[in-house]
Structure formats: structure tokens, C-alpha cells
Amino acid sequence: MTTAMKPNKPHRFILSGGGTGGHIFPAVAIAKSLQQRYPDAEFLFVGALGKMEMEKVPKEGFKIVGLPIEGLKRSLSPRNLLVAMKTLQSFWKAKKILNQFQPSAVIGTGGYASLPICFMAARNGYPTILQEQNGFAGLTNRMVARNAKHICTGFPNMDAFFPEGKWTFTGNPVRQNIIDLGTILGREGDTSRADSLSKFGNLKPHLPVLLVTGGSLGARTINQTLFNNLLKLAEAKIQVIWQMGLPFSQSHTEKINEIITSNPSVFSQGDAPGIFIAPFIYNMEDAFAAADVVISRAGAISISEIAVVGKPSVLVPSPNVTDDHQTKNARVLSDMDAAVLITDQEAPEKLIDAAIALLKDTKKQAEMQEKLNSIAKPQATETIVNLIESCLQKGA
């Protein structure tokens, strides 16, 4: 093994993670925090050509270079031969990047885009720190972990994936506005719920609010189940803030309005519950503040935000993700009674009844909030940067 040259000040950082926002967002959050701590530092992101990081990262003000790497096809496919060639080319290019940039540290947040640079960095003596968002570690981080300096995890109890003493439960980086909300919710004088309700149409302060989100693109099962049960929710006096994603919004907004207008006794008279629908909610902190219970997929960042704001939730893991990691994420919370887990297959029959039962059970909500407080990590990004700094000092 060769040993990397010790860089001169200022520090240089390579960050890599991509393919999905769940890998990109933590990398950007860590980079921005490092930038505050080391104002003179240089940053370089490494991603996969053609993937969303190549667009998202420059918009955040960072330089990025792309590798030709692709993910393997899970079925037997002749294309996997081309994928293998591109992977070898990516490893060669990654080593060239390391030799030219001479980073003080390399930070990987997962996804196949980060494999070449993190693997080569760790094998060649560059301090390599990994950030694993999920309760079931991704293949890239499992492959690199042995030679990494340290692994920062978004969930506890990760000994099955990483060597003992080499990982720390730091939590996942979440947006600052979510952190700020989590610090004030439930405290004496907190007016965030009342202030936020006014931003979502005709929601009434004395009726419970259900926030429904399947992510920026929506979730078909959650959306269809909610659509099929709008009357049931309204008759139970439950209000809804619904982020449905653009595809479902385009196909169903008119149908939803027809249900509302054709049932005036339920939706329009006297003490009728309000409903707010949108393809996307930009002010998610207000949606969290207004909500009593959340229905959500079980992506790592979504769960981390739910924990930070302490909102009881019904989690419906997506069945279309690698290693079924959303189910494993959700089970971490459900096993400690911090959330209700409903599978995607069960959702059409059980989801709405589970949400109504939780909304009616304020004692259960309070118990969930207490459990969420025990695993919430609002200072995750700062903790991760502290660990990076510690690795830098040990390598000095």
C-alpha cells in the first residue's frame, strides 16, 4: 500500500455520493459544514456521469467531476460486460483524481458512484470517512468499510455491517430549517402549529391534521389509498396536508375536487375538516409543524427528519429499493414503538385505519414522541464534521 502525501494547508476534501437525493443531500450538507469550519478549504465532488448529482451539486456551488461508472443490471444481461469495463475505467480515473487533487480526506455517502474514489482512497492511505444513511448498509460502504478510517451511521446497532469500534451513530444530516423547528416544537410559548396552519388553506386549529408525503415524486400506493378514503377521513373529522407528486397531481386533482364539491355536507359545512393538496410542498417545515401525524415512505432522510421534529408516523416502505432497505429503516422505529409500520401490500386495507387510530390516540402519540427524542440527532452534521476533523488530526 502506498501512503498519500500529507497535504499542505488549506485542506482539500473530496466528497462522493450519488444516484439519489438520499446520497447527494448528506454529501452537500457535510461539505457546507466543512466549508464553514475551514473557509480556505478546496472541495471536489465525484459523481457518476449522467446522474442527478452532476446537475444538483454545481447548483450548490461545488465543482464536480463525473466517472463513467454504471450500476450492474440485476438480471443476466450482456450490458453487464460494458458496465464492468466502465467500472474498471472509473477506478483508473479515480486514482488519477486522487493523485492530482491530493485530498486531506475523502468522504463517501454511498451509491455506486462513490465506490471507485472511496475504495481507491482508502486502499492508498487517504483518510476515508463514510456516511451510511440506512439501517441496512449499502454495498459500496460495506466494501470500503474495512479500509476506511471511520463510518458515521444514520441508525444505531450497525455491528452486523461494520467492524466494532469503527462506526459511530451520528444520525443523518437534515435541513437546518427542520432542525430549527425541532428545537421549538412542544416548548412553552410554541406557536408554530397555529402559525403554520394558516399557510395551508382552510385548516382548522381544533381538528387533527394528517400530513401525507411519498417524496417529491409521490408514492402510488399511498396516493391511491388516500384518494380512495378521502370521505372516510373527512367523516372522522381529520384534516389532510397532501404532497402527492406531480404525476398524481396531474391525473387526480380534478377528481379530488369533484369528491369535495359533490359532498358539501362533509367538506363544506360548519365544522368540516380542511384538505390541502399540492404536487410539491416547498415549506416542509410548516407542514411538519401543522401536522399531528405523518404518513410517509421510509427513506433514511425522511425518517431522520421525522425523528428530529418528533412527529408520530405511519411508515409505508417502498418495495422498489435495493436490499429492501426502507423496510429495515422503518423496522428500527417500529420495533421500539416509535412508528407504525404498514407494508406497501397491506396499505390499501390497513393504512387509513392505522392513521385514524393513531390520530385519535394522543397518549400513543406522546409515547412515540418520547421514543423519537431518544434517537433524534439534530446535530448530526456537526458530529460528522467533528469526526472528520479528528481523523485529520490523527493523520497529521
C-alpha positions in Angstrom: 0.0 0.0 0.0 1.2 3.4 -0.8 0.8 6.3 1.6 -0.7 9.5 0.5 1.2 12.7 0.6 0.2 14.9 3.6 -1.4 17.9 2.1 -0.4 21.4 2.8 -2.9 23.8 4.2 -5.5 24.7 3.2 -7.3 21.3 3.4 -8.7 19.7 0.4 -11.8 17.5 0.5 -13.2 15.1 -2.0 -16.9 14.1 -1.4 -18.7 11.4 -3.3 -22.2 10.0 -3.3 -24.9 10.0 -5.8 -27.7 8.4 -7.8 -30.4 9.6 -5.5 -31.0 12.7 -3.3 -30.6 10.4 -0.3 -26.9 10.2 -1.1 -26.4 13.6 -2.6 -28.1 15.7 0.1 -25.9 14.4 3.0 -22.7 15.0 1.0 -23.7 18.6 0.2 -24.7 19.2 3.9 -21.3 17.8 5.1 -19.4 19.9 2.5 -21.2 23.1 3.6 -20.4 22.4 7.2 -16.8 21.7 6.4 -16.7 24.9 4.4 -17.8 26.9 7.5 -15.1 25.3 9.6 -12.4 25.5 7.0 -13.1 28.7 5.0 -10.0 28.3 2.8 -10.5 24.6 2.0 -10.9 23.3 -1.5 -13.7 20.9 -2.4 -14.2 18.5 -5.3 -17.2 16.2 -5.7 -17.0 13.0 -7.7 -20.2 11.5 -9.2 -21.5 9.3 -12.0 -21.8 10.8 -15.5 -25.4 11.4 -16.4 -26.8 11.1 -12.9 -28.6 13.8 -10.9 -25.5 14.8 -8.8 -24.0 16.2 -12.0 -26.7 18.8 -12.0 -27.5 19.2 -8.3 -24.0 19.6 -6.9 -23.0 22.6 -9.2 -26.2 24.4 -8.2 -25.0 24.2 -4.6 -21.7 25.9 -5.6 -19.3 23.0 -5.7 -17.2 21.6 -8.6 -17.9 18.0 -9.6 -16.3 15.5 -12.0 -18.1 12.5 -13.3 -17.0 8.9 -13.7 -18.4 6.6 -16.4 -19.5 4.0 -13.8 -22.9 2.4 -14.0 -24.8 0.1 -11.7 -24.9 -3.6 -12.6 -28.1 -5.0 -14.1 -29.7 -7.4 -11.6 -30.7 -9.8 -14.4 -28.3 -11.6 -16.7 -27.6 -9.0 -19.3 -24.9 -8.6 -22.0 -24.7 -5.0 -20.9 -23.0 -6.0 -17.7 -19.9 -6.6 -19.8 -19.9 -2.9 -20.7 -20.7 -2.0 -17.1 -17.6 -4.0 -16.0 -15.4 -2.1 -18.5 -16.8 1.2 -17.3 -16.2 0.2 -13.7 -12.5 -0.6 -14.4 -12.2 2.7 -16.3 -13.7 4.5 -13.3 -11.3 3.0 -10.8 -8.4 4.1 -13.0 -9.8 7.6 -13.3 -10.4 7.8 -9.6 -6.8 7.0 -8.8 -5.8 9.7 -11.2 -8.1 12.2 -9.5 -6.6 11.3 -6.1 -3.0 11.8 -7.4 -3.8 15.2 -8.9 -6.0 16.6 -6.1 -4.1 15.1 -3.1 -7.1 15.3 -0.7 -6.7 15.8 3.0 -9.7 13.4 3.4 -12.3 11.7 1.2 -15.9 11.5 2.4 -18.3 9.0 0.8 -22.1 9.0 1.3 -22.9 5.8 -0.7 -24.3 4.8 -4.0 -22.2 3.1 -6.7 -20.9 6.5 -7.9 -18.8 6.7 -4.7 -17.2 3.2 -4.9 -14.2 3.9 -7.1 -13.0 7.0 -5.4 -13.6 5.8 -1.9 -12.2 2.3 -2.5 -9.0 3.7 -4.1 -8.6 6.4 -1.5 -8.9 4.0 1.4 -6.6 1.5 -0.2 -4.0 4.2 -0.9 -3.8 5.7 2.6 -6.0 8.8 2.2 -8.2 9.3 5.3 -11.6 8.0 4.2 -14.8 8.6 6.1 -18.1 7.0 5.2 -21.6 8.2 5.9 -24.2 5.4 5.8 -27.8 6.7 5.9 -29.8 3.5 6.1 -30.4 0.8 8.7 -29.2 -1.8 6.2 -25.8 -0.7 4.9 -25.3 -0.2 1.2 -23.0 -2.4 -0.8 -20.5 0.4 -1.6 -20.0 1.3 2.1 -19.7 -2.4 3.1 -17.0 -2.9 0.5 -15.0 0.2 1.6 -15.5 -0.1 5.4 -12.6 -2.4 6.1 -10.0 0.2 5.0 -12.0 3.3 6.0 -10.9 5.5 8.9 -14.4 5.7 10.3 -18.1 5.2 9.4 -20.9 7.6 10.5 -24.3 5.9 10.6 -27.8 7.2 10.4 -29.1 4.4 12.6 -28.0 2.6 15.7 -27.0 -1.1 16.0 -24.8 -1.4 12.9 -22.4 -4.0 14.2 -23.7 -6.5 11.6 -22.2 -4.3 8.8 -19.2 -2.5 10.2 -16.3 -3.5 12.5 -16.8 -2.9 16.2 -15.3 0.4 17.3 -15.1 1.7 13.7 -18.6 3.2 13.4 -20.5 5.9 15.3 -24.2 6.5 15.4 -24.2 10.1 14.4 -27.6 10.4 12.7 -28.2 11.7 9.2 -27.7 15.3 8.2 -31.1 17.1 7.9 -32.0 20.6 6.7 -31.4 23.4 9.0 -35.0 24.6 8.9 -36.1 21.2 10.1 -33.5 21.3 12.9 -34.7 24.8 13.9 -38.3 23.5 14.0 -37.4 20.6 16.2 -35.9 22.9 18.8 -39.1 24.8 19.4 -41.9 22.2 18.9 -43.8 21.5 22.1 -42.0 24.1 24.2 -43.8 26.6 26.3 -45.0 29.5 24.1 -44.6 27.5 20.9 -47.0 28.9 18.3 -45.6 27.1 15.3 -48.7 24.9 14.7 -51.1 27.8 14.7 -48.7 29.9 12.6 -48.3 27.1 10.1 -51.9 26.1 9.7 -52.8 29.4 8.1 -50.4 28.5 5.2 -52.4 25.5 4.1 -55.8 26.9 3.2 -58.8 26.4 5.4 -57.4 24.0 8.1 -59.0 24.5 11.5 -56.8 24.6 14.6 -59.1 22.4 16.8 -59.1 19.4 14.3 -56.3 16.9 13.9 -54.0 17.2 10.8 -52.6 14.3 8.8 -49.5 15.1 6.7 -49.2 12.7 3.7 -46.0 12.6 1.6 -44.5 10.0 -0.7 -41.5 12.1 -1.6 -41.0 14.7 -4.3 -42.5 12.3 -7.0 -45.2 10.9 -4.8 -45.9 7.3 -3.9 -48.5 5.5 -6.0 -49.8 3.2 -3.3 -50.0 5.9 -0.6 -51.7 8.3 -3.0 -54.3 5.8 -4.3 -55.1 4.6 -0.8 -55.6 8.2 0.4 -57.7 9.0 -2.7 -60.0 6.0 -2.1 -60.5 7.1 1.6 -60.9 10.8 1.4 -64.5 10.6 2.6 -63.6 8.2 5.4 -61.0 10.7 6.7 -63.3 13.7 6.4 -66.1 11.9 8.2 -63.7 11.2 11.0 -63.0 14.9 11.2 -59.4 14.5 10.1 -57.7 17.2 8.0 -55.1 16.5 5.4 -52.0 18.1 4.0 -51.1 16.1 1.0 -48.0 16.2 -1.1 -48.9 13.9 -3.9 -46.1 14.5 -6.5 -46.6 15.9 -10.0 -47.8 12.7 -11.8 -50.6 12.0 -9.4 -51.5 15.7 -9.1 -51.9 15.9 -12.9 -54.1 12.8 -13.1 -56.2 13.2 -9.9 -56.6 16.9 -8.8 -59.8 17.3 -10.8 -61.2 14.0 -9.4 -60.4 15.1 -5.8 -62.1 18.4 -6.4 -65.2 16.5 -7.7 -65.3 14.4 -4.5 -65.1 17.6 -2.4 -67.8 19.5 -4.3 -70.1 16.6 -4.5 -70.1 16.0 -0.7 -70.7 19.5 0.7 -72.2 18.2 3.9 -68.8 16.6 4.7 -66.3 19.0 3.3 -68.0 22.4 3.3 -70.5 22.9 6.1 -69.9 24.2 9.6 -67.1 22.2 11.3 -65.9 20.5 8.1 -62.3 19.4 8.0 -59.9 21.1 5.6 -57.8 19.5 2.9 -54.8 20.9 1.2 -53.3 19.3 -1.9 -50.2 20.1 -3.9 -47.8 18.4 -6.2 -44.9 19.5 -4.0 -44.6 21.3 -0.7 -41.5 23.6 -0.5 -42.1 24.8 3.1 -42.0 21.3 4.6 -41.1 22.7 8.0 -44.5 24.4 8.1 -46.2 21.1 7.0 -44.4 19.3 9.9 -45.4 22.0 12.3 -49.1 21.8 11.3 -49.3 18.0 11.4 -50.2 15.8 14.3 -49.3 12.5 12.4 -47.3 11.8 9.3 -47.8 9.1 6.6 -44.5 8.7 4.7 -42.2 6.4 2.8 -39.3 5.2 4.9 -36.3 6.7 3.2 -33.4 7.4 5.6 -33.5 11.2 5.4 -37.3 11.3 5.7 -37.1 9.2 8.9 -34.4 11.3 10.3 -36.5 14.5 9.7 -39.5 12.8 11.3 -37.3 12.0 14.3 -35.9 15.5 14.7 -39.3 17.1 14.7 -40.7 14.3 16.9 -43.8 13.5 14.8 -45.6 10.2 15.2 -45.8 8.4 11.9 -47.2 5.6 9.8 -44.4 4.4 7.6 -45.1 2.6 4.3 -41.7 1.4 2.9 -41.2 1.5 -0.8 -40.9 -2.1 -2.2 -38.8 -0.8 -5.1 -35.5 -0.1 -3.5 -32.2 -2.0 -3.3 -32.0 -4.6 -0.4 -35.5 -3.5 0.8 -33.6 -1.0 3.0 -36.7 1.1 3.6 -38.4 -1.8 5.4 -35.3 -2.2 7.5 -35.3 1.5 8.2 -38.9 1.5 9.3 -38.5 -1.6 11.4 -35.9 0.2 13.5 -38.5 2.7 14.6 -41.5 0.2 14.8 -39.5 -2.2 16.9 -39.1 0.5 19.5 -42.7 1.7 19.2 -41.6 5.0 17.7 -43.7 4.5 14.5 -46.3 2.2 12.9 -45.1 0.0 10.0 -47.5 -0.8 7.2 -46.2 -2.7 4.2 -47.0 -1.4 0.7 -49.1 -4.6 0.1 -51.1 -4.0 3.3 -51.6 -0.3 2.7 -54.8 -0.4 0.7 -56.6 -2.2 3.5 -54.8 -1.1 6.7 -53.2 2.3 6.1 -56.1 4.7 6.7 -57.4 2.8 9.7 -53.9 2.8 11.3 -53.6 6.6 10.7 -57.0 7.3 12.1 -56.4 5.2 15.2 -53.1 7.0 15.9 -54.6 10.4 15.4 -57.3 9.5 17.9 -54.8 8.2 20.4 -53.0 11.2 21.9 -51.4 9.1 24.6 -49.8 6.9 21.9 -48.6 10.0 20.1 -46.9 11.3 23.2 -45.2 7.9 23.8 -43.9 7.9 20.2 -42.6 11.4 20.5 -40.6 10.4 23.6 -39.1 7.4 21.8 -38.2 9.6 18.8 -36.5 12.1 21.0 -34.2 9.3 22.2 -32.9 8.6 18.6 -33.1 12.1 17.1 -29.8 13.5 16.1 -30.3 17.2 15.2 -26.6 17.9 15.4 -25.7 15.0 13.0 -23.8 17.2 10.5 -21.7 18.8 13.2 -20.9 15.5 14.8 -19.8 14.1 11.4 -17.6 17.1 10.8 -16.1 16.7 14.3 -15.2 13.1 13.4 -13.7 14.1 10.1 -11.6 16.7 12.0 -10.5 14.1 14.4 -9.3 11.8 11.6 -7.4 14.7 10.1 -5.6 15.4 13.4 -4.7 11.7 13.8 -3.3 11.7 10.3 -1.3 14.9 10.8 
